C-alpha cells in the first residue's frame, strides 16, 4: 500500500486515499496478501463503524494496491480478489425553487453567495468551483472552463460551460472587485472549504443544503424544463448520458411519455 500511494502523490485523489490508509492500517498492515479472502474482508467491514460506501471505498483501494503489486515490487505471484460490500444507491436531494430562495437569502458572506450561484448555474463539483481562477472565466464570450491546465483528465470531467444571465450579473462585479486570482476568495486568500457557510445558512433558513445539493438541484431543474439528457450529460461532465438518465430522466416532462401514449394507440381503420 505504501508503494502504491507513492505513485499517486500528484493525483487529486491522493489526500483522500492517504487518509483511508490511515484508517485501514491497523487491521491490514501485517496481513500476508495471499491470505486475504472474503471472510477477512467481511471481518474488516465489521470493525469499521462507518457507512457501507466508506468500507467499499477502502476495500477498493486495497484491491487496487494489490493489483499494482502484481507488476511492481514487492511483486505478488497472482491476483488477490477482494470482497466488496454492495454499492448503495446514492441519495440525491434537490431543492425546490422556494427552498432555494430561502436558503440563498440566509447566505451572508459575498464569497459564499457567489459560490452558491456558481454551484447552481454551472452544476460544477465543489472542488472545481473552489479551484476556479479568473483566467478561465471568459466574461466576453460568457464561458467558464473548469479544467485545470496540466492536470490529467479523470472520470470526473471538468467541462466548459456557458454563463447564464443570472450568473453573469454576479460574476461581473466580483471580477471588478477581485483581490486574488481565485474566483472564490476572501481577503485575497482562496477558500479551502465552503461547508461552514452552508451549515450556517442551513441553520438560519431551515433548509438543509450541501455544496453537492446545488449540482443536483441545477440538474433536476434543467430536466424539468425539458433539457435533453445528452445536453445535460455534456453540461455536467458525464462521459455519456447513461449516468444522467439514471438520475435525472424521471424529472423530464417527456420521460417515457411515448410509451404511455402508445398503450392504446391503434390505426383508425382497425376494429
N, C-alpha and C positions, 0 to 999 in steps of 0.2 A: 504493500500500500504506500509506503514511504517513497519507493522508487517511482511508482506511477504518479503520485502527486507532484513529484519534482519535474515531471514532463509537462505539466499543465499550469505552471506558475503564471504564465502570461495570459491565460484564458479567463474570461469573465466569471466562470463557474468555480474558479479556484478557491475563493474565500469560503463559499458555502460547502464545498467538498472537504476542505480542511476542517471546518467546524464539525462536519458529520463524522470525520475520522476521530476527532477528539472524543465524541460521544460513544463511538464504536470500539475504541482501542482497548479498553479494559477487558472486554469479552473476547476480542479476536486476536490480539497481538501475539499470543503464544500458541495459537492453534495451528497444527500441521495442515496446510492447504488441502492435501489429498484426502483428509479425513472429513472434510466438510460435506454434510449431507442434508436432506430435508429436515430431519429431526433436530439437527444442530441449529439450523436457520430458524425453525419454529421456536426453539428454546430461547434464542436470542430475542425474537419478537415478544415473548412473554416477559422478558426482563425490562423492556422499554415501556415506560408509561407515557407513550406518545401516540399520535394517530397512526392508522394503518398506512396512510400515504407517506408519512415520515419514515416508517420502518421500511417500506418498499424502496424509497429513495436510497436509504443507507445500504440495503442489501443489493440494490442495483449497482451501487458504487463498488461494493465488494466483488461482485461478478465482473465488473469492468476491469478492476485491478488484476483479478486472476487471469482474465483473458490477455491482458497486457503482458503478464509474466510468462505466457507460453512462448512469446517471441523475444522477450527481453530478460536480462538477468535479474534475480536468480530464476532460471528457466524452469517451468513446470513441464513434466513429460506428457500431460494430457489435459484436456479441458475439464474444469470442475463446474458442474451445473449447480447453481444456487437457487433454492426455492424462494419464490416471491409471493407475498400476500396479494390477493386480488385488488386490482386498482379500483378505488372508489370513484363514483361519479362526482365530478366537481360541482360544488354548489355555486351557482352564478346568480347573484342578486342584482337587479337593476332598479333604478328609481323611477317613479312616475314623474311627470313634469311638475306637479305640485310639490312632491318631496324634494326634488332638486332645487326648486326655488327657495324652499325653507332652509335647506342645507346651505346653499350659497349665501343667503342673507346672514348666516351665522359665521361665515368665514371672515375673520377680522384682518389679518395681515395681507398686504398687497401682493406679496410674492405667492402666498397661498391661493389668493383669488385667481392670479394668472395661471397657476398650476391647474386649478380646477377647470378653467376654460380650455386649456390645452388638453387636459385629460378627456374631456367630453368631446371636443370638436376634432381631435386627431385620433382618438381611440388608441393612443400610443401607450406602451407599457411604462410603468413608473420610472424604471432606470433610464429608459430612453429620454424621458422628459427632463429628468434631473441632470443628465449629461449633455443636453442640447446647448449648443453655443450659437451666438448670433450670426456667425459666418455661414451657418447652414439654414438661416431663415431669410428667404428672399421676399421682402415685402413688396417689391415692384412686380414680380411675377406671381406673387401670392402662393408660394410653395415653401414647405418645410422638408428638409432632408434629414431624417433621423439616423441615417447610417453614420457610424464613426469612421473617419478616414484611417485607413491602415488596419482596421480590425477585421479579422476573418469572419465572414458571414456564418451565422449559425441557423438552426432550425427556426429560431425566433427572429425572423427577418425584420429589418427596420426600413420601412418604405419611404418614398417621397409622397407627401400628401398635400392637397390644396388647402389654402387658408380660407375658412368660412368668413362671411361678413362680420358676424358677431365676434369672432376671434380676432380679426384684423383690428377692430376697434380697441381691443385690449393690448395688442402687440405694439401698435404704433407709439402710444405714449410710453410704454415700457422701454422701447428701443431708444426713444429720445432721452429718457432719464437713466439709462443703463450706467452702472458703475463697475461692471465686470463683463467678461466675455461670455459668461453663462447667462442663459435666459432666466432661469430660476435662481435668484440670488438675493442676499440681504446684507446690506452694508458692504458691498463689494466682494463678499465671500459666497461661494456656491453652497447650496443646501444639500446636505448629505442624506437627510431623511425627512419626509414630509408627514409622517404618520401622526406626530403630536398635534399638528394643525387639524388633521382630520378628526382625531379623537375629541379635541376641544369643540370643534364645530358640531360634531355628532351629539355631544352632551348638551350644547346650547340649543340645538334645533329639535332634538328628539328624533332625528333621522340618522340611522346608522349608515355610514358610508366609509369605504376604504379607497385608496388610490385605484385599485382594480375595479371598484364599483363603477367608476366613470367609464372605463373601457367597455364594460358590458352594457351600461346604460346607453352610450352612444350607438352601439351596435344594434340594440333592440329598437331604439327609436328609428334608426335608418331602415331596419327591416320592416317596421310598422308603416313606414312611409312608402314602401314598395320598392326599395333599392334591391337590385338583383343580388343573389348570393355570390356570383362571380365578381361583381364590383366590390361588394363588401369584403370578400376574401382578400382582394388586392389591397384595399384600403387598410385592412387590419394586419397585413403582412403574413397571411397564411399562404403556404406553398400551393394549395389548391382549395377548392371550395367545399371539400368533404367535411372538414372540421367546422367550417362556417355553417353549413347546412345542419349539422348535428345539433348545434347550439342555438341557432337563430332563425332557421327556416320557418319554424312554427309561429313566429311572430309576424310573418309576411301575410298580407291580406290575400295573396294569390296561392298560398301554400295548400297544395292538394285540391284546389278548387276544381281543377279539370276532372279529377277523379269523382268528386262529389256530384258534379253536374252531368256526369256520364252515366250515372247509375240507371236512370230511366229514359235515357235518350234513345229514341228509335226513329227510323225513317218514317216520314209522314204516310207513306203508302203501305206500311206494314200493318198487320192486324194485331 
